[in-house]
Amino acid sequence: MTVLLKKPLSATIPVHAVDATRFAGAAATLPPMQRQWLATLGFKGAPDTHALLPGEDGRIAAVWAGVRAADHPYALSLLPRALPEGAYRLAEGPLALDPTAAALSWQLGSYAFERYKKRPRPAAQLQLPTSAGAQRGLMLAEAITLVRDLVNTPAEDMGPAQLADAAHQLAKAHGARFGQIVGDALLKKNFPAIHAVGRAADAKARAPRLIELTWGKPKDPKLTIVGKGVCFDSGGLDIKSADGMRLMKKDMGGAANALGLASLVMGAKLPVRLQVLIPAVENSISGNAFRPGDVFKTRKGIHIEIGNTDAEGRVILCDALAYGAEGKPDLMIDLATLTGAARVALGAQLPALFCRRMDLARELVDRGLALHDPLWQLPLWKDYHGSIESDIADIVNTGKGPMAGAVTAALFLDDFVPADLDWLHIDLFAWNDGARPGRPAGGEAQTLRTLLAYLEQRFGRG
């Protein structure tokens, strides 16, 4: 832990947070030598900058840190890896940081994926007084860390079985129930689409499966979260290029984010009946791989034609969504690294939101902007449904052209969700393609804080 909740020791080094608008007034209260030192360094309180003030003994007397706002989720994220090793505390004034933001931002700035390669030194430590806000910050950081670690782990060590193990560990930590349907049992239990995509992988080591986690009281409203768990995507017989395959360990990013959101729902003790569904497969190539032109009858009874085996995510999701809908949840959310088209439209930082209710979509977009955890609405444009209609089946898993690929993928899923069910589909990247403070390059949690805030508002706190 780099954030310790305790009474900060007097021997710790004080950190003075300041924004650019408050800097001049705050600096005026300093002794002339320290004021001149900050001027010499060019420190003016700009976000993600800091300055070390030396003491007469040559040691660090204080740190000044520029932040965007008192409640910004990455306010202090630059510091844990930039500061010398040691213990620090937040000083009073000139800007009092929100305890949640302080704990969250420091913890996220400390993050490094160290399963295979250790950092040369540990991150600096922050000591914070124990409070509900600081505890919430650590809870958020723990969920984000879980997502990052799962996505960053290579497919050799994060196949369908290992993803199931991660869900099982999460279930045990929160007293939830865990189950899975594996391999050919998927056919017996009527999950043919999941089986079709995953059947080409090694039947013993990497068998396809449907993972299920349930938690909560029977009388509470039901929340179902579905996460796409393609643990590696070769593209299948429509094989990807080498460049296209390079990051496909992250194609289970939807499942990772689903587990991260589930950990927050359970950690916050929301009064809901939680169901988490993860269809987990590896899209491999072998003699029994599913083929372009194949037709499969899905759990819902809809026949789907395979236009391209590299559009496998929506194929496994359709069975999971149909199963989730059978339980008549009050709200169903699916999270998936589904389309390159969404990334072309919105880039890596903006997940695409599809929602049948315009008022709810606008509420989520506004909430995401306020929390610096954004998502952006794209339309479920029904007039494009003809693009996924097949000549020999009900629908096809690819559109008839390159346009609106994220929309047609969402429309494919829409066919498996009853019209009267409240449903959110989030097409995310689950990856930082460049490093920013608190957001290192690699696996990333997206929309979790926004969704938790919405769920707390909708269902109330436990």
C-alpha positions as CSV (number, residue, x, y, z in Angstrom):
1,M,0.0,0.0,0.0
2,T,1.3,3.4,-0.9
3,V,-1.6,5.2,0.9
4,L,-1.9,4.5,4.6
5,L,-4.9,5.6,6.5
6,K,-3.6,6.6,10.0
7,K,-2.8,9.7,11.9
8,P,0.0,11.2,9.8
9,L,3.3,11.3,11.6
10,S,5.0,14.7,12.2
11,A,8.1,13.3,10.7
12,T,6.4,13.0,7.3
13,I,7.1,15.6,4.6
14,P,4.2,18.0,4.0
15,V,2.7,18.3,0.5
16,H,1.0,21.7,-0.2
17,A,-1.6,21.4,-3.0
18,V,-2.3,24.5,-5.0
19,D,-3.9,25.4,-8.3
20,A,-2.7,28.2,-10.6
21,T,-5.3,30.7,-9.5
22,R,-4.3,30.4,-5.8
23,F,-0.5,30.2,-6.3
24,A,0.4,33.9,-6.2
25,G,-1.5,34.5,-2.9
26,A,-0.1,31.3,-1.3
27,A,3.5,32.0,-2.4
28,A,3.3,35.5,-0.9
29,T,3.0,33.9,2.6
30,L,6.4,32.1,2.2
31,P,9.7,33.4,3.5
32,P,11.6,35.3,0.7
33,M,14.1,32.5,0.2
34,Q,11.5,29.9,-0.5
35,R,9.5,32.3,-2.6
36,Q,12.6,33.0,-4.7
37,W,13.3,29.2,-5.0
38,L,9.9,28.5,-6.5
39,A,10.4,31.4,-8.9
40,T,13.8,30.0,-9.9
41,L,12.3,26.6,-10.6
42,G,9.5,28.3,-12.6
43,F,6.8,26.6,-10.4
44,K,3.4,28.5,-10.7
45,G,1.0,25.8,-9.6
46,A,0.3,24.4,-13.1
47,P,-1.4,20.9,-13.0
48,D,0.9,17.9,-12.8
49,T,3.9,20.0,-11.8
50,H,5.7,20.0,-8.4
51,A,8.6,21.6,-6.6
52,L,10.7,20.5,-3.7
53,L,11.5,23.1,-1.0
54,P,14.8,22.4,0.7
55,G,15.4,22.8,4.4
56,E,18.4,24.3,6.1
57,D,19.7,20.8,6.7
58,G,19.7,20.0,2.9
59,R,16.7,17.6,3.3
60,I,13.3,18.1,1.7
61,A,11.3,20.5,3.9
62,A,8.1,20.5,1.8
63,V,6.6,19.7,-1.6
64,W,4.4,22.0,-3.6
65,A,2.1,20.3,-6.0
66,G,0.1,21.9,-8.8
67,V,-3.4,20.4,-9.2
68,R,-6.4,21.0,-11.5
69,A,-9.0,20.9,-8.8
70,A,-9.5,19.8,-5.2
71,D,-11.7,16.8,-6.3
72,H,-9.8,15.8,-9.5
73,P,-9.3,12.0,-9.6
74,Y,-5.7,12.4,-10.8
75,A,-4.8,15.4,-8.6
76,L,-1.7,13.9,-7.1
77,S,-1.0,11.1,-9.5
78,L,2.3,12.5,-10.7
79,L,3.9,12.5,-7.3
80,P,4.2,8.9,-6.1
81,R,6.8,8.0,-8.8
82,A,8.3,11.5,-9.1
83,L,9.1,12.1,-5.5
84,P,12.0,10.6,-3.6
85,E,11.2,7.5,-1.5
86,G,9.7,8.4,1.8
87,A,6.5,9.2,3.7
88,Y,4.5,12.3,2.9
89,R,1.3,13.9,4.3
90,L,-1.1,16.6,3.0
91,A,-0.5,20.0,4.5
92,E,-3.3,22.4,5.4
93,G,-3.9,24.9,2.7
94,P,-3.7,26.6,0.3
95,L,-6.1,24.1,-1.3
96,A,-7.8,21.4,0.7
97,L,-8.0,18.2,-1.3
98,D,-11.1,16.0,-1.2
99,P,-10.0,12.8,0.7
100,T,-11.5,10.5,-2.0
101,A,-9.5,12.3,-4.7
102,A,-6.3,12.3,-2.6
103,A,-6.4,8.6,-1.9
104,L,-7.5,7.6,-5.4
105,S,-5.0,9.8,-7.3
106,W,-2.0,8.8,-5.2
107,Q,-2.9,5.1,-5.4
108,L,-3.4,5.3,-9.2
109,G,-0.1,7.2,-9.5
110,S,1.6,4.4,-7.6
111,Y,0.3,1.7,-10.0
112,A,2.7,-0.4,-12.0
113,F,2.2,-3.8,-13.5
114,E,5.0,-5.8,-11.8
115,R,4.1,-9.4,-12.4
116,Y,7.1,-10.0,-14.7
117,K,9.3,-6.9,-14.1
118,K,9.8,-5.0,-10.9
119,R,10.2,-1.3,-10.6
120,P,13.7,-0.2,-9.4
121,R,12.2,1.4,-6.3
122,P,8.9,1.6,-4.5
123,A,6.6,4.5,-4.9
124,A,6.5,7.3,-2.3
125,Q,4.0,6.8,0.5
126,L,1.2,9.1,1.5
127,Q,-0.3,9.0,5.0
128,L,-3.9,10.2,5.2
129,P,-6.3,10.5,8.2
130,T,-8.8,7.7,8.2
131,S,-12.1,8.9,6.8
132,A,-15.1,7.5,4.7
133,G,-13.9,9.6,1.8
134,A,-10.3,8.2,1.9
135,Q,-11.7,4.6,2.2
136,R,-13.9,5.2,-0.9
137,G,-10.8,6.4,-2.8
138,L,-9.0,3.2,-1.9
139,M,-12.0,1.1,-2.9
140,L,-12.1,2.8,-6.3
141,A,-8.4,2.3,-6.8
142,E,-8.6,-1.3,-5.9
143,A,-11.2,-2.0,-8.5
144,I,-9.2,-0.1,-11.2
145,T,-6.1,-2.0,-10.2
146,L,-7.9,-5.3,-10.6
147,V,-9.0,-4.3,-14.1
148,R,-5.5,-3.1,-15.1
149,D,-3.8,-6.2,-13.8
150,L,-6.3,-8.5,-15.6
151,V,-6.0,-6.7,-19.0
152,N,-2.2,-6.4,-18.7
153,T,-1.7,-10.1,-18.1
154,P,-0.7,-11.9,-21.3
155,A,-3.0,-14.5,-22.8
156,E,-0.7,-17.4,-21.8
157,D,-1.5,-16.6,-18.2
158,M,-5.0,-15.1,-18.7
159,G,-7.0,-17.7,-20.6
160,P,-10.7,-18.5,-20.0
161,A,-9.8,-20.7,-16.9
162,Q,-7.7,-18.0,-15.3
163,L,-10.3,-15.4,-16.0
164,A,-12.8,-17.7,-14.2
165,D,-10.3,-18.0,-11.3
166,A,-10.2,-14.2,-11.0
167,A,-14.0,-14.1,-10.9
168,H,-14.0,-16.9,-8.3
169,Q,-11.5,-15.0,-6.1
170,L,-13.7,-11.9,-6.3
171,A,-16.8,-13.9,-5.4
172,K,-15.0,-15.3,-2.3
173,A,-13.8,-11.9,-1.2
174,H,-17.4,-10.6,-1.1
175,G,-19.4,-13.7,-0.1
176,A,-20.9,-14.0,-3.6
177,R,-21.8,-17.2,-5.4
178,F,-19.7,-18.4,-8.3
179,G,-20.5,-20.9,-11.1
180,Q,-19.4,-21.8,-14.6
181,I,-20.5,-23.9,-17.6
182,V,-17.5,-25.3,-19.4
183,G,-16.8,-26.8,-22.8
184,D,-19.4,-29.1,-24.4
185,A,-21.7,-28.5,-21.4
186,L,-22.4,-25.1,-23.1
187,L,-24.3,-27.1,-25.8
188,K,-26.3,-29.0,-23.2
189,K,-27.2,-25.8,-21.4
190,N,-28.1,-24.0,-24.6
191,F,-25.2,-21.6,-25.1
192,P,-24.4,-22.6,-28.7
193,A,-22.9,-19.3,-29.9
194,I,-20.4,-19.1,-27.0
195,H,-19.4,-22.7,-27.8
196,A,-19.1,-22.1,-31.5
197,V,-16.5,-19.3,-31.1
198,G,-14.5,-21.0,-28.4
199,R,-14.5,-24.6,-29.6
200,A,-11.3,-24.3,-31.7
201,A,-9.2,-23.7,-28.6
202,D,-7.6,-26.5,-26.6
203,A,-10.4,-28.4,-25.0
204,K,-8.6,-29.0,-21.7
205,A,-6.5,-25.9,-21.1
206,R,-8.5,-23.2,-22.8
207,A,-12.1,-24.5,-23.1
208,P,-14.9,-21.9,-23.6
209,R,-17.1,-21.2,-20.7
210,L,-19.9,-19.0,-19.3
211,I,-18.8,-17.5,-15.9
212,E,-21.6,-16.4,-13.5
213,L,-21.3,-14.5,-10.2
214,T,-24.4,-13.7,-8.1
215,W,-24.7,-11.6,-5.0
216,G,-27.3,-9.8,-3.0
217,K,-30.7,-10.2,-1.4
218,P,-33.7,-11.7,-3.3
219,K,-36.0,-8.8,-2.5
220,D,-33.7,-6.2,-4.0
221,P,-33.8,-4.9,-7.7
222,K,-31.8,-7.0,-10.1
223,L,-28.7,-5.6,-11.8
224,T,-27.1,-7.8,-14.5
225,I,-23.6,-6.9,-15.8
226,V,-22.2,-8.7,-18.9
227,G,-18.6,-8.6,-20.0
228,K,-17.0,-9.7,-23.2
229,G,-14.2,-12.2,-22.3
230,V,-12.3,-13.0,-25.4
231,C,-9.0,-13.9,-23.8
232,F,-7.1,-13.8,-27.1
233,D,-8.4,-13.0,-30.5
234,S,-6.5,-14.3,-33.5
235,G,-9.4,-13.3,-35.7
236,G,-10.2,-17.0,-36.3
237,L,-10.2,-18.2,-39.9
238,D,-10.5,-14.5,-41.0
239,I,-7.1,-14.1,-39.3
240,K,-5.9,-10.7,-38.1
241,S,-2.7,-9.2,-39.3
242,A,0.4,-9.3,-37.0
243,D,-0.2,-5.7,-36.0
244,G,-3.9,-6.3,-35.5
245,M,-3.2,-9.3,-33.2
246,R,-0.4,-7.7,-31.1
247,L,-2.7,-6.3,-28.4
248,M,-5.4,-8.9,-28.5
249,K,-4.6,-10.0,-24.9
250,K,-6.8,-7.0,-24.1
251,D,-9.9,-8.4,-25.9
252,M,-11.2,-9.5,-22.5
253,G,-11.1,-5.9,-21.3
254,G,-14.9,-5.8,-21.1
255,A,-14.9,-8.8,-18.8
256,A,-12.2,-7.2,-16.7
257,N,-14.2,-4.0,-16.4
258,A,-17.3,-6.0,-15.6
259,L,-15.5,-7.6,-12.7
260,G,-14.2,-4.2,-11.6
261,L,-17.7,-2.7,-11.6
262,A,-19.0,-5.8,-9.7
263,S,-16.3,-5.3,-7.0
264,L,-17.5,-1.7,-6.6
265,V,-21.2,-2.7,-6.4
266,M,-20.4,-5.3,-3.7
267,G,-17.8,-3.1,-1.9
268,A,-20.3,-0.2,-1.7
269,K,-23.0,-2.7,-0.5
270,L,-25.5,-1.4,-3.0
271,P,-29.0,-2.9,-2.4
272,V,-29.2,-4.9,-5.6
273,R,-29.3,-8.5,-6.7
274,L,-26.1,-8.6,-8.7
275,Q,-25.6,-11.0,-11.6
276,V,-22.3,-10.9,-13.5
277,L,-22.1,-13.0,-16.8
278,I,-18.8,-13.4,-18.6
279,P,-18.7,-15.5,-21.8
280,A,-15.0,-16.4,-21.8
281,V,-13.3,-17.9,-24.9
282,E,-10.2,-17.9,-27.0
283,N,-10.9,-17.2,-30.7
284,S,-8.4,-19.7,-32.1
285,I,-7.7,-21.5,-35.4
286,S,-8.0,-25.3,-35.8
287,G,-9.8,-27.8,-37.9
288,N,-13.0,-27.3,-36.0
289,A,-13.0,-23.5,-36.0
290,F,-16.2,-21.8,-36.9
291,R,-16.2,-20.6,-40.5
292,P,-17.4,-17.6,-42.5
293,G,-20.8,-18.5,-43.9
294,D,-21.7,-20.8,-41.0
295,V,-25.1,-20.3,-39.5
296,F,-25.8,-20.9,-35.8
297,K,-29.1,-21.0,-33.8
298,T,-28.5,-18.9,-30.7
299,R,-30.0,-19.3,-27.2
300,K,-32.8,-16.9,-28.1
301,G,-33.6,-18.9,-31.2
302,I,-32.4,-16.3,-33.6
303,H,-30.3,-17.7,-36.4
304,I,-27.1,-15.8,-37.0
305,E,-24.9,-16.1,-40.1
306,I,-21.1,-15.6,-39.7
307,G,-20.0,-12.9,-42.1
308,N,-16.5,-12.7,-40.5
309,T,-15.0,-14.8,-37.7
310,D,-13.2,-11.7,-36.4
311,A,-16.5,-10.2,-35.3
312,E,-16.7,-12.9,-32.6
313,G,-17.4,-10.7,-29.6
314,R,-21.0,-10.0,-30.5
315,V,-21.5,-13.7,-31.1
316,I,-20.6,-14.7,-27.6
317,L,-22.4,-11.7,-26.1
318,C,-25.7,-12.6,-27.7
319,D,-26.1,-15.8,-25.7
320,A,-25.0,-14.1,-22.5
321,L,-27.4,-11.2,-23.0
322,A,-30.3,-13.5,-23.8
323,Y,-29.6,-15.5,-20.7
324,G,-29.3,-12.4,-18.6
325,A,-32.6,-11.0,-20.0
326,E,-34.4,-14.2,-18.9
327,G,-34.0,-13.1,-15.3
328,K,-35.9,-9.8,-16.1
329,P,-33.3,-7.5,-14.5
330,D,-34.2,-3.9,-13.7
331,L,-31.0,-2.9,-15.5
332,M,-28.6,-4.7,-17.8
333,I,-25.2,-3.3,-18.7
334,D,-22.7,-4.9,-21.1
335,L,-19.1,-3.8,-21.4
336,A,-17.1,-4.9,-24.4
337,T,-14.0,-4.2,-26.5
338,L,-16.3,-4.7,-29.4
339,T,-15.4,-2.6,-32.5
340,G,-12.5,-0.8,-34.1
341,A,-15.2,1.5,-35.6
342,A,-15.9,3.0,-32.1
343,R,-12.2,3.8,-31.7
344,V,-12.1,5.4,-35.2
345,A,-15.1,7.5,-34.2
346,L,-14.1,8.4,-30.6
347,G,-10.5,7.3,-30.0
348,A,-9.0,5.4,-27.1
349,Q,-10.2,7.7,-24.3
350,L,-13.9,7.9,-25.0
351,P,-16.0,4.7,-24.7
352,A,-19.1,4.6,-26.9
353,L,-22.4,4.4,-25.1
354,F,-25.5,3.0,-26.7
355,C,-28.8,3.4,-24.9
356,R,-32.4,3.3,-25.9
357,R,-33.4,6.2,-23.6
358,M,-32.0,9.6,-24.6
359,D,-32.6,11.1,-21.2
360,L,-30.5,8.4,-19.5
361,A,-27.7,8.6,-22.1
362,R,-27.5,12.4,-21.6
363,E,-27.4,11.9,-17.8
364,L,-24.5,9.4,-18.1
365,V,-22.5,11.5,-20.5
366,D,-22.9,14.6,-18.2
367,R,-22.0,12.5,-15.1
368,G,-18.9,11.1,-16.9
369,L,-17.7,14.5,-17.8
370,A,-18.1,15.8,-14.3
371,L,-16.2,12.8,-12.8
372,H,-13.4,12.9,-15.5
373,D,-14.5,9.3,-16.4
374,P,-16.1,10.0,-19.8
375,L,-18.2,8.1,-22.2
376,W,-20.0,9.4,-25.3
377,Q,-23.3,8.5,-26.9
378,L,-23.6,6.9,-30.3
379,P,-27.1,6.2,-31.7
380,L,-28.9,2.9,-31.9
381,W,-30.1,4.0,-35.4
382,K,-32.8,1.4,-36.3
383,D,-32.7,2.4,-40.0
384,Y,-29.3,0.7,-40.3
385,H,-30.6,-2.7,-39.2
386,G,-31.0,-3.7,-42.8
387,S,-27.2,-3.8,-43.0
388,I,-27.1,-6.8,-40.7
389,E,-30.0,-8.8,-42.2
390,S,-29.0,-12.0,-43.9
391,D,-30.3,-13.8,-47.0
392,I,-30.2,-17.2,-45.3
393,A,-30.5,-16.4,-41.6
394,D,-32.1,-13.8,-39.4
395,I,-29.1,-11.6,-39.0
396,V,-25.4,-11.6,-39.9
397,N,-22.6,-10.7,-37.6
398,T,-21.1,-8.1,-39.9
399,G,-22.5,-5.1,-41.7
400,K,-22.7,-4.9,-45.5
401,G,-20.2,-2.1,-45.7
402,P,-17.6,-0.3,-43.6
403,M,-19.8,2.6,-42.4
404,A,-21.3,2.8,-38.9
405,G,-19.6,-0.4,-37.7
406,A,-20.1,0.4,-34.0
407,V,-23.8,1.1,-34.6
408,T,-24.5,-2.1,-36.5
409,A,-22.7,-4.1,-33.9
410,A,-24.9,-2.5,-31.2
411,L,-28.0,-3.2,-33.3
412,F,-26.9,-6.9,-33.5
413,L,-26.9,-7.0,-29.7
414,D,-30.1,-5.1,-29.5
415,D,-31.9,-8.0,-31.2
416,F,-31.2,-10.2,-28.1
417,V,-32.4,-7.7,-25.5
418,P,-36.2,-7.3,-24.9
419,A,-37.5,-3.9,-25.9
420,D,-38.9,-3.2,-22.5
421,L,-35.6,-3.9,-20.6
422,D,-33.4,-1.0,-19.5
423,W,-30.0,-1.7,-21.2
424,L,-26.7,0.0,-21.6
425,H,-24.1,-1.2,-24.1
426,I,-20.6,0.3,-23.7
427,D,-18.0,-0.3,-26.4
428,L,-14.7,0.6,-24.8
429,F,-11.0,0.3,-25.5
430,A,-9.8,-0.8,-22.0
431,W,-6.3,0.4,-22.9
432,N,-4.2,3.6,-22.6
433,D,-2.1,3.9,-25.8
434,G,0.0,6.6,-24.1
435,A,1.0,7.4,-20.5
436,R,-0.5,10.3,-18.4
437,P,-0.3,10.9,-14.7
438,G,-2.2,8.1,-13.0
439,R,-2.9,6.4,-16.3
440,P,0.1,4.4,-17.5
441,A,0.2,2.9,-20.9
442,G,-1.5,-0.5,-20.9
443,G,-4.7,-1.9,-19.5
444,E,-7.3,0.5,-18.2
445,A,-10.6,0.7,-16.4
446,Q,-13.1,2.9,-18.1
447,T,-16.5,4.2,-17.0
448,L,-16.4,2.4,-13.6
449,R,-16.6,5.5,-11.5
450,T,-19.4,7.0,-13.7
451,L,-21.4,3.8,-13.6
452,L,-21.0,3.4,-9.8
453,A,-22.2,7.0,-9.2
454,Y,-25.2,6.4,-11.4
455,L,-26.0,3.0,-9.8
456,E,-25.8,4.7,-6.3
457,Q,-28.2,7.4,-7.4
458,R,-30.6,4.9,-9.1
459,F,-30.7,2.2,-6.4
460,G,-29.5,4.0,-3.3
461,R,-26.8,3.1,-0.9
462,G,-27.0,0.0,1.3
